[in-house]
Amino acid sequence: MTSLPLNCDSTNRMMNNYITWSVLRTYARFLSWEYMKARYEHNKELTGRTEFPATWHSCLELVRDRFGLALASLFAVRHVGVENKRAVSLVSPSLSCPESVQTPSFC
């Protein structure tokens, strides 16, 4: 990232700092172990949580954050079934889905 010139106004400097820290906070989990440990220590000070999350929990959290809607859609397509779709549309026609949503092209 390039830095702002020293003579810029405080609004631009605040915006630059906000964006920089937002990007760092978002992608810190992909950095080396030392950075992950520093992030954990920071969160421990903020929340008081003393245990380090298990690796599987971190992976699950990452998948849920990035692919939550896609996984929910796959689950619904495979496990909801046609009879449940009919039951929902009988209860409330406004909840029924268009045909293009009921039979997605990726299945």
C-alpha positions as CSV (number, residue, x, y, z in Angstrom):
1,M,0.0,0.0,0.0
2,T,1.2,3.5,-0.7
3,S,1.2,6.0,2.1
4,L,-0.6,9.3,2.0
5,P,1.4,12.5,1.6
6,L,2.1,14.2,4.9
7,N,0.2,17.3,4.0
8,C,-3.2,15.5,3.5
9,D,-6.1,16.5,5.7
10,S,-7.1,14.5,8.7
11,T,-10.2,13.0,7.1
12,N,-8.1,11.3,4.4
13,R,-5.6,10.1,7.0
14,M,-8.4,8.6,9.2
15,M,-9.9,6.9,6.1
16,N,-6.5,5.5,5.2
17,N,-6.0,4.2,8.7
18,Y,-9.5,2.6,8.8
19,I,-9.0,0.8,5.5
20,T,-5.5,-0.3,6.4
21,W,-6.6,-1.8,9.7
22,S,-9.8,-3.3,8.3
23,V,-7.8,-5.2,5.6
24,L,-5.2,-6.3,8.1
25,R,-7.9,-7.6,10.5
26,T,-9.6,-9.5,7.7
27,Y,-6.5,-11.2,6.4
28,A,-4.5,-11.7,9.5
29,R,-5.6,-15.3,9.8
30,F,-3.8,-16.1,6.6
31,L,-0.4,-14.9,7.9
32,S,2.3,-16.9,9.7
33,W,2.0,-18.5,13.1
34,E,3.7,-15.5,14.8
35,Y,1.0,-13.2,13.5
36,M,-1.7,-15.6,14.5
37,K,-0.3,-15.8,18.0
38,A,-0.2,-12.0,18.2
39,R,-3.9,-11.9,17.0
40,Y,-4.8,-14.4,19.7
41,E,-3.0,-12.4,22.4
42,H,-4.9,-9.3,21.3
43,N,-8.2,-11.1,21.3
44,K,-7.4,-12.5,24.7
45,E,-6.9,-9.1,26.1
46,L,-10.1,-7.8,24.5
47,T,-12.4,-10.8,25.4
48,G,-10.7,-12.5,28.3
49,R,-10.8,-15.8,26.5
50,T,-7.8,-17.9,27.5
51,E,-7.9,-21.0,25.3
52,F,-6.5,-20.9,21.8
53,P,-9.2,-22.1,19.3
54,A,-8.5,-25.6,17.8
55,T,-7.3,-25.7,14.2
56,W,-10.5,-27.5,13.1
57,H,-12.6,-24.7,14.6
58,S,-10.6,-22.0,12.8
59,C,-11.1,-23.9,9.5
60,L,-14.8,-24.3,10.1
61,E,-15.1,-20.7,10.9
62,L,-13.3,-19.7,7.7
63,V,-15.5,-22.0,5.6
64,R,-18.7,-20.7,7.3
65,D,-17.7,-17.1,6.8
66,R,-16.7,-17.5,3.1
67,F,-19.0,-20.2,1.8
68,G,-22.0,-20.2,4.2
69,L,-24.7,-19.4,1.7
70,A,-23.3,-21.8,-0.9
71,L,-23.1,-24.7,1.7
72,A,-26.6,-23.9,2.9
73,S,-27.9,-24.1,-0.6
74,L,-26.2,-27.4,-1.3
75,F,-27.6,-28.8,2.0
76,A,-31.2,-27.6,1.1
77,V,-31.0,-29.1,-2.4
78,R,-29.8,-32.5,-1.1
79,H,-31.8,-32.8,2.1
80,V,-35.0,-30.8,2.0
81,G,-36.8,-32.8,-0.7
82,V,-39.7,-32.1,-3.0
83,E,-42.4,-32.9,-0.5
84,N,-41.1,-30.3,2.0
85,K,-41.0,-27.7,-0.8
86,R,-44.7,-28.6,-1.6
87,A,-45.6,-28.3,2.1
88,V,-44.0,-24.8,2.3
89,S,-45.8,-23.6,-0.9
90,L,-49.2,-24.9,0.5
91,V,-48.7,-23.1,3.7
92,S,-47.8,-19.8,2.1
93,P,-47.7,-19.3,-1.6
94,S,-45.6,-16.2,-1.1
95,L,-42.7,-18.4,0.2
96,S,-42.6,-20.6,-2.8
97,C,-39.5,-20.2,-5.1
98,P,-39.4,-19.7,-8.8
99,E,-38.7,-22.8,-10.9
100,S,-35.2,-21.6,-11.6
101,V,-34.4,-21.6,-7.9
102,Q,-36.0,-24.9,-7.2
103,T,-33.9,-26.7,-9.7
104,P,-30.5,-25.0,-9.7
105,S,-28.2,-25.7,-12.7
106,F,-25.2,-26.8,-10.6
107,C,-26.9,-30.0,-9.2
